[in-house]
Amino acid sequence: MKLIDKPITSFLDELAGDAPAPGGGSVAALSGALGAALVSMVCSLTLGKKGYEDVQDDIQALRARSEALRQELTDLLEEDVKAYTGYSQAAKMPRTTDEEKAERQATMQAALKVATDVPLAVAETAVKVMDLCMPAAEQGNKWAVSDAGVAVLMAEAALRSAALNVLINLGTVKDQEFVADRQARLDSLLAGKGIMRDEIYDYVVSKL
């Protein structure tokens, strides 16, 4: 059974246990999915409602985007567990001979790159969720504006949580060209997002 298909209590039990996965990467993806779901909720509470006739097309398109992102993040939650499992299996490879050591090292390095790119994808997708939060707050049902505020907080939490997972893996990747590229991409994703979060949060508060 996929992790996402288990009851929330089971997920939390596994998270609290001594297994390394699910861990922070899975929580990052889940946080982003929750943010996307909240954007969808705001849209669902706006579609077909009196007083919002002029924004129906925009809200419909917004909901389509948020639902697509929710699915992406749900898939990435599963991919995060697979990525760590791949690295864990590589670490258990035999290392008696020089050949075995070399093969193990190469496999671990390849697995680390995968384990870096999955949370980087979570970060990229979380930013896309953040981009939907202001339109949801501005155009969505005024009685759900607080949900748009929670959405941006969850999406930014996903971004920063995923960033930590990228960074811890980059610290042990030996391919410096790969490290520089992923670090630059991550820096670009993080730039200005605290300001963006505050702007959306303050807008939401002003409407309460």
Disulfide bonds with the S-S distance in Angstrom:
none
